[in-house]
Amino acid sequence: MRKIAAAGAVIVALLTNGLIGTGLGSAAAAPAEAMKPLSLYPPSALVISIEPGTGDQGASVQRAVTLSCAPTPSGTHPAPGAACAELKGVQGDFNALVASGAPRLCTQVWQPVTVRADGVWNGKRVSHVQTYANSCLKAAGSEAVFNF
């Protein structure tokens, strides 16, 4: 009977000190990655860039921003909420983006601008490249996604 009582006291002491259940000691000793909660949202994170010209190799990037849409809109994009809403409205199909505001009157000056979007949308890899005749037409191509 004494052995059972002594073993019970040892188990109570180990549980109190956090040595049973973790395998390594206290919960603080577990790696931070193992304690990180799993996301319920598929990843949606993009790098969107603008470069002058027709997108030929060797062109330098003029501007670039990051856009993350899940679980909440964030990133260096100046309007992440509007850009994410616009992309969600077309299920991430960059070819379906259309500005819904007032029609723009753009000149017919040929000064090409290329936009790129690379990353992940709803857990799927995406890569989009589109060249516009000029910056005005680029701005008319979407309300928020390529306007930065």
VENFEN-V550675 format. One record per helix or strand of 2 or more residues. SS is the DSSP state (hx for helix, st for strand). FROM is the first residue (numbers start at 0). LEN is the number of residues. If there is no record, write none. Layout:
[[SS,FROM,LEN] [SS,FROM,LEN]]
This chain:
[[hx,1,15] [hx,26,3] [hx,31,4] [st,44,8] [st,60,8] [hx,79,10] [hx,93,3] [st,112,9] [st,123,9] [hx,134,6]]
